Structures are given as C-alpha cells and as structure tokens.
Amino acid sequence: LNNTGTDSFGISLTSGSGGYSLISYVDSTDHLVKVARYLGPSNTTGSCTGNPHWNCETIAPGYLTEWGETSIWADTTSGIIWVSWHYSHDATLMFSQYTMGSGWQTPETVDQAMYSGEQNSLTKSGNLPVIAYTDGRSDDTDLMVANRVGNGTVNCGTGLNWYCETLDST
C-alpha cells in the first residue's frame, strides 16, 4: 500500500463505512501517523504508493513521531474515525477524530508523562472514546485508562476532555 520505511510501528486495523478496511500506522519514512483507507475495487484515485484502490493520508501533520502504537476505531454508520497514538517527540498519548465533511480535527493530548501511550488500545463506551494505555517503561510501567468525558471531572489532557486513572501499578 505505502512504502513505510524499514521501521514502521503501531499497525491497527478496523472496518469503516461500507465495511471497508482502515489501517492506522506510524510511517517511519515520514515519521507521521497515517491512515490507509480502502476506497473500493473500482476506485482508481487513491494516493497509496502503487495501489489506486487505497488512500493513505497523514492525520496529524507537524506531529513527527518515531515509534509507538496506534489504535483505530470507526463507526460504520456515521463515518467517524478515531485514532490514538504515542507521540514520541513529546512522550504523550494523542487522539484525533475524523468526521465526514470536516476531515481530521487538530490532535489533542490525552496524557503526558514519560512514554505515555507507547502501548495503547482505543474503543468506544457509550458515545465517547476510551483508551487503555501504558504509562512508563521497563520496570516502572502503569496500566492506565483514559475516558473522554467532555465537560466533567477531568484530570488529564488538553481542553478539559479526559479523565485518566491508574488501574495497576505493579
């Protein structure tokens, strides 16, 4: 689909609208988080290298990253896509949303501590995203969960949107 270099990271797969595949990943050539979206067998306008049936796009231009996991979730009805990833340049767990007609929103910080989100997994609870992630590395790693709460009791992230809890620190 796309020449991602020799050290790509964080591949995650889900189904989007129309049942078509979506893949999030860190492109080690460009050092950016990207989403590959299947456009269908009859489409020939895709942007992925050598494959016109797929579109590969950067979701967070300017947020260079070297390694870490990505996680992707999509609503097959509305076309909303969520991606979480480890932003290695700033050691943060990041989140961005795609909405049909509006494109990718400006990324937001979910949690920021050394190696936050280097491992992460994203899903939906009710109508809001939930991200399980690690905070730390080696023998000092905590299992965390971040809930998007909107304007409620918050303790992490930007824009007063996230509530983070430690689940296991052993």
C-alpha positions, 0 to 999 in steps of 0.5 A: 500500500505505502512504502513505510520505511524499514521501521514502521510501528503501531499497525491497527486495523478496523472496518469503516463505512461500507465495511471497508478496511482502515489501517492506522500506522506510524510511517517511519519514512515520514515519521507521521501517523497515517491512515490507509483507507480502502476506497473500493475495487473500482476506485482508481484515485487513491494516493497509496504508493502503487495501489489506486484502490487505497488512500493513505493520508497523514492525520496529524501533520507537524506531529513527527513521531518515531515509534509507538502504537496506534489504535483505530476505531470507526463507526460504520454508520456515521463515518467517524474515525478515531485514532490514538497514538504515542507521540514520541517527540513529546512522550504523550498519548494523542487522539484525533477524530475524523468526521465526514465533511470536516476531515481530521480535527487538530490532535489533542493530548490525552496524557503526558508523562514519560512514554505515555501511550507507547502501548495503547488500545482505543474503543468506544463506551457509550458515545465517547472514546476510551483508551487503555494505555501504558504509562512508563517503561521497563520496570516502572510501567502503569496500566492506565485508562483514559475516558473522554468525558467532555465537560466533567471531572477531568484530570488529564489532557488538553481542553478539559476532555479526559479523565485518566486513572491508574488501574495497576501499578505493579 
